[in-house]
Amino acid sequence: MSDSDTPNADILARLEAVIAARRTADPGSSYVARLYAKGLGKIVQKLGEEATETVIAALTEDREALVGEAADLLFHLLVLLAARDVPLADVLAELDRREGTSGIAEKASRNF
């Protein structure tokens, strides 16, 4: 795949901006606004549903379904992050911080 064929990596940042802009839109015409109008519980429920659907798609080995469900999962995660006022940049910074660290070592360093 050439660079011109690669989907734009900035799509998550653009999607985050769209979600922010639609938070206060008319719930009758905006899915994002409808989720926000229903509250954090509904947003979390939708994220859980999308996570389950992603797992099911992965287990059925249906690549197209997995791609679609993964996109839904990322979308709903961005909605949740925005609802909790967590910028995507914070999540990306955490991933950057963890880069090159063993997953086992990283988990051991957490204070649970």
C-alpha positions as CSV (number, residue, x, y, z in Angstrom):
1,M,0.0,0.0,0.0
2,S,1.5,3.4,-1.0
3,D,1.2,6.5,1.1
4,S,-1.5,7.8,-1.1
5,D,-3.5,4.6,-0.5
6,T,-3.1,4.7,3.3
7,P,-6.1,6.1,5.1
8,N,-5.4,9.4,6.7
9,A,-4.1,8.9,10.3
10,D,-5.7,12.2,11.3
11,I,-9.1,10.8,11.0
12,L,-9.4,10.2,14.7
13,A,-8.5,13.8,15.4
14,R,-11.1,15.0,12.8
15,L,-13.7,12.7,14.3
16,E,-12.9,14.0,17.8
17,A,-13.6,17.5,16.5
18,V,-16.9,16.5,14.9
19,I,-18.0,14.8,18.1
20,A,-17.2,17.9,20.1
21,A,-19.1,20.1,17.6
22,R,-22.2,17.8,17.7
23,R,-22.4,17.4,21.5
24,T,-24.9,20.3,21.7
25,A,-26.6,19.8,18.4
26,D,-30.3,18.9,18.1
27,P,-30.7,15.3,19.3
28,G,-33.3,14.8,16.6
29,S,-30.8,15.3,13.9
30,S,-27.5,14.2,15.5
31,Y,-26.7,10.7,16.8
32,V,-23.9,12.2,19.0
33,A,-26.2,14.7,20.5
34,R,-28.8,12.0,21.1
35,L,-26.2,9.9,23.0
36,Y,-25.2,12.9,25.1
37,A,-28.9,13.7,25.8
38,K,-29.3,10.2,27.2
39,G,-26.4,10.6,29.5
40,L,-23.1,8.9,30.4
41,G,-24.8,5.5,31.2
42,K,-26.1,5.2,27.6
43,I,-22.7,6.2,26.2
44,V,-21.0,3.5,28.3
45,Q,-23.7,1.0,27.3
46,K,-23.1,1.7,23.6
47,L,-19.4,1.3,24.0
48,G,-19.9,-2.0,25.7
49,E,-22.3,-3.2,23.0
50,E,-19.8,-2.2,20.3
51,A,-16.9,-4.0,22.1
52,T,-19.0,-7.2,22.3
53,E,-19.9,-6.9,18.6
54,T,-16.2,-6.4,17.8
55,V,-15.3,-9.6,19.7
56,I,-18.1,-11.5,17.9
57,A,-16.9,-10.3,14.5
58,A,-13.4,-11.3,15.3
59,L,-14.5,-14.8,16.3
60,T,-16.5,-15.3,13.2
61,E,-13.4,-14.5,11.1
62,D,-15.4,-12.1,9.0
63,R,-12.9,-9.5,8.1
64,E,-15.4,-7.0,6.7
65,A,-17.6,-7.2,9.8
66,L,-14.6,-6.9,12.1
67,V,-13.5,-3.7,10.3
68,G,-16.9,-2.2,10.6
69,E,-17.3,-3.1,14.2
70,A,-13.8,-1.9,15.1
71,A,-14.7,1.5,13.5
72,D,-17.9,1.6,15.6
73,L,-15.9,0.8,18.7
74,L,-13.4,3.5,18.1
75,F,-16.2,6.0,17.4
76,H,-18.0,5.2,20.6
77,L,-14.8,5.3,22.5
78,L,-14.2,8.8,21.3
79,V,-17.7,9.8,22.3
80,L,-17.0,8.4,25.8
81,L,-13.7,10.2,26.1
82,A,-15.3,13.5,25.1
83,A,-18.1,12.9,27.6
84,R,-15.5,12.5,30.4
85,D,-13.4,15.5,29.0
86,V,-10.4,13.3,28.1
87,P,-8.8,14.5,24.9
88,L,-7.6,11.8,22.5
89,A,-4.2,13.5,22.8
90,D,-4.0,12.3,26.4
91,V,-4.6,8.7,25.4
92,L,-2.1,8.9,22.5
93,A,0.5,10.4,24.9
94,E,-0.1,7.5,27.3
95,L,0.4,5.0,24.4
96,D,3.6,6.9,23.5
97,R,4.8,6.7,27.1
98,R,4.3,3.0,27.0
99,E,6.0,2.4,23.7
100,G,9.0,0.1,24.1
101,T,7.9,-1.1,27.5
102,S,7.1,-4.7,28.0
103,G,3.4,-5.2,28.6
104,I,4.2,-7.3,31.6
105,A,6.6,-4.7,33.1
106,E,4.1,-1.9,32.4
107,K,1.2,-3.8,34.2
108,A,3.6,-4.6,37.1
109,S,4.3,-0.9,37.5
110,R,0.7,0.1,38.1
111,N,-0.5,0.6,41.6
112,F,-3.7,-1.4,42.0
